[in-house]
């Protein structure tokens, strides 16, 4: 539960042969807030291309959330750290 904004720090890697969309920089992993009832929360962030190193995002809305991780392929690997702001 957060009473203010919170941040994610993450790194992701996916197989090079996947189709990442325009200029090879489409999404690889997306992180969404999920409300207690199951609906998506207001904030989302994600990585792009075959790999993302030292990325982050500010989730600007405080509240009680779960984190949903959606990847374009089950071979993608990710590491995420959550920080209060």
N, C-alpha and C positions, 0 to 999 in steps of 0.2 A: 504494500500500500504506500502510495506517495502522496504527500500533501502539496507538492509543487512539481516542477518539471524534473525529468530524470534523463539519463543519457545511456546510450549503448556504445560500447567499443567492440569492434568485431573484425575478424579476418576470415575470408572464405577462399576456397579453391574448388574448381570444377574441371572436368575433362575438357581439353582444348577443342575436341571435335564437335561439341554441342553448338547449336545455332543460338547465338546471343542477340540476334536482331541487328538493327542499324549500326553500322561501323563496328560490329563485334562487341558493343558495350551495352547490350540489353541486360536485364536483371538476371542474377544467378541465385540469390537468396533474398527473401523479403521477411522482415520482422514486423508483425502487427500486434497492437494491443487488442486483447479480447476482454470484453466486459463479463461480469459474473454470469449473466444470462446467456452468454454465448455469442452475442452480437460483436462485430468489430468495433474497437475503440476509435478515438479520433486521430491517433498518430500511427505512422508507418515509416519505415526506412529500410534500405537494402543496399546490397552490393551490386556490382555490374561487371560483365565480362568474365573471362575464365578465372580470374583471381582478384581479390580485393585485400589489400594489406593496410593495416592501421586506419580503418575507416571508422566512422562514428555517426551518431545521429542524436539530436535532442528530441525527446518526446515531451512536448510542451504542456501537456495536460496531466495534472495530477489525478490520482484516483486509485481504485483497487482493480488491478488488471492481471491477467495472465499474459504470457508472451507466446505468440504463435509464430513458428518458423516454417516458411514455405520455400522449398527448393525446386529448381527446374529439373533436377535429376537426383536419384537416390545416391549416386556416386559423389555428389558434392559433399565437401566437408566444411564445417564452420566452427568457429570458436567465438563466444560472445561473453562480454563482461558487462554487468549492469552497475551504474553508478548513480547515487543520489546527487542532485545538483545543489 
